Amino acid sequence: MGRPKQVAELGGRPLLEHALEAMSAAPVDDVAVALGAHAGEVLATVDLHRARPLLVESWAEGMGHVLARAVAVATLPFAREAGDGYGAVVVALGDQPLVTAGVVGRLVDAWAHGAGPVVTATYAGRPGHPKLFDAAVLPHLRSLAGDAGARELLARHPEWVTGIEAGALGSDLDVDDEPGLARAAALLAGRGPAPPPSPIPARRGAQQ
């Protein structure tokens, strides 16, 4: 894009802020955002809402490495404070500004009723993001390396994954370039108010 896409303007606000606002409104106990390149500019520009910034200085090693570091660091304070640890982690992407709190709520609700250990949002049947990972599979995320992310892990274990349709609640459109930003702006302008998220379930907890 010729500029850090996290701070590209969308609907009068930085792109990343849309994702953080949705996560902050979702039924999760804690929100953290992994920052690498342009972290200083993001911190100076973007309202993080209730998200804790996690600086990953070795971000250039790839998406898998960043996810592993983020999961390892983000879950430690919550686990210490809660005493009995955390139930799950929701992983969302900062360049998907049309994912709503309602999408996250639907994943958490499905997991609270026994889905998983991995629950993924689907859009017209196509798997996308965000994804919820039960605590039982987090050791696998912490061992990721390079640029593969969790895709190869889930390809090896399709039996872990439950898809939950979320197309009526949002879109996982990626903003990677100026045309993508324009498409996101058009969709954002055309949609009504975001549906409310599901309440935090009493039986199991989740963390972003």
N, C-alpha and C positions, 0 to 999 in steps of 0.2 A: 504493500500500500504506500510505501515511501514514508511511512510514519508509524509509530507504535500503535497497533490497532486497538490496544486496550483503552486508549484515550481518544480514539476517533469519535466524533460527535454523532450520536444517534438520538433523535427525539429531544434534542437540547441537553443531553447528558452524555458523559463518556460511555462508550460501549460496555466496558466491564461493569459499570455500576448497575446496569439492568440485571445482569446475572447475580450480582451480590445482593441486590434488593430482593430478588425472588428467593434466594437461599435464606436470607435473613427473616423473611416472612413465612418460611416453610416450617413444618412441624419437626424440627430437629433441635437438639439441645445446644449445639455449638457449631459455629461456622468459622472456617479458616480458608484463606486464599493463598495459594502458592505463587510467589513472585520471583521472577528471574531477571531476564533482560528488561531494562527500562523500569526497574523497581522504584527508583527514586522519583521518576516522573509520575508513575502511577500513584505513589503515596502522596505526592503533592497535589494531585489533580482529582482523584477519584474518591467519592464518599464510600467508605468501606461498610457502612451501616454497622452491623454487629460482628463483622468478620475480623478475625485475628490475622494479621499478615505474617506469612512464613517465608522468609527469604531463603531461596535455594541458590547459593552462589555457584554451584556446579550444574546449573540448568542446561549448559551446552552439551552435556552428556546424553541428553535425549529425554523424550516424554516418559518412558518407563522409569528412568532414574528419578525424574522429578516426582512422579506419582509415588514411588517407593519412599523417597525422603519425606514427602508431604504427609503420607499416611503414618509413617513412623513418628514424626515430630508432633503432628496434630493430635494424635490420640493420647499422648503421654499425660498432659495436664488433666484432661478429663478423666482418665483412668485413675489417677492419683486422688482426685477430688471425690469421685464417685465411690471409691473403695472397691466396688465389685466390677469395675471396668465399664465398657460401653457395649452396646448391642450390635451396632452396624455403622457403616460409613457410607454416605452418599457422595459419589464422585460426579461433579458437573463440570462443564467446560466454560471458561470465561468468554469465549467468542460465540456463544449461542444465547443471544439476548432475548429470545422469544420463549425460552423455557420458563414456565411459571411456577409459583409456589404450589399451585394445584397439582402439577405433574409430580413434584416431589412428594406431596401428600399422598397421592395415589400409590406410589411405590412403597412408602412407609406403611400405609394401611395394608397393602397386600402382604408385605413381609410380616407385619404384626399378626396376621391371620395365617401364617405358616408358609408363605411362598419363599422361595430361595433355595440355597443360600445366596444366590445372586438374583436380583430382580432388575430388569432393564425396561425402560420405557420403549414402546414401539409406536410407530407412526404408520397407519394403514398397513400394519403387519411387519414393517421394516424395523429391525432393532436399531436403537439409537442411544441417545443420552437424555437424562442422567442414568446412572446405574447405582444400585444399592448393593453393598457387599456385607454380608453377615460377618461378625467377628471371627467365626470359625475359619474363614478363608483369608483373613487379613495377613497372616504370615506369608501367603503366596504373593500378595501385593508388595509387601516389604522387601521381597527378594527380587523384584523386577529390576532390570538394567537396560541400558541402551535406549532405543527409540521406539520399541515395540508397544509400549503401554500394556494394557490388560488384554488386548485383542487376541494374542497368541495363547495366553493362558486360558481364556474362555473357549477358544477353538479346540483346545485339548480336553476341555471338560464341559461339553454342551449340556450334560445332565444337571449341572449346577443352576442353569439359567431358566428363569421364568419370565416371559414377556408379558407386560401389562400395557394395553392400548391407552395412549395418551394424546392422540391426535386432536381430540376435541378440546383439549386443555392448553395446548401450546404447540410450538414448532421447534425442532432442533436444527434449524437452518444455521449453518456455519458461516461466519463472516470472515473471509480470507482475503478479499480484495474490494475494490470500490464498487463493482457491480453487486457483490454480495451485500455490501452495506446499503446500497440503494434498494435492493429487494427487501432487506430487513426493515428499512424505513417505511416502505410501502405497506408491508404486512402490519407493522406496528400502528400505522395511522388508520388502518382499516378494521382493526379488531376492537371489540368492546372492552369493558373492564375485565380484569383477570378474575377467574373464579376463585373463591376462597379456598385455602388449603384444608385438608382434613385435620381434625384435632389430633394432638399427640396421643398415640395409643397408650393405654394404661398397662398393657401386658408386656410390651417390649419397648426399648428405647432406641433412638437412632441419632447419629451424629454426622454432620457434614464437615 
